[in-house]
Amino acid sequence: MPEKERKDNEGTLWDNKFKEDNENAPDLSGYLMLDGVEKNAAIWKNKARESGKTYYSLRISDKKDTVPF
């Protein structure tokens, strides 16, 4: 199946299958197109210490040849 064309400032994230092996691994990972350059994206689900509210941390990095999930 041909790879879907990525549009600028859009991306796709998947559940991280390696989360079970490493608790520091992101909960979601995938790709996004940012200003015409494909990047890796990762998201961690966190809980605030004081309020207990859920929040998400995001990291964008240069794309590597390996699949990030």
ABEGO torsion letter per residue (X at the ends): XBBBBBBBGBBBBBBBAAAAABAABBABBEBBBBGGBBBBBBBBBBBBAAAGBBBBBBBBBBBBABBAX
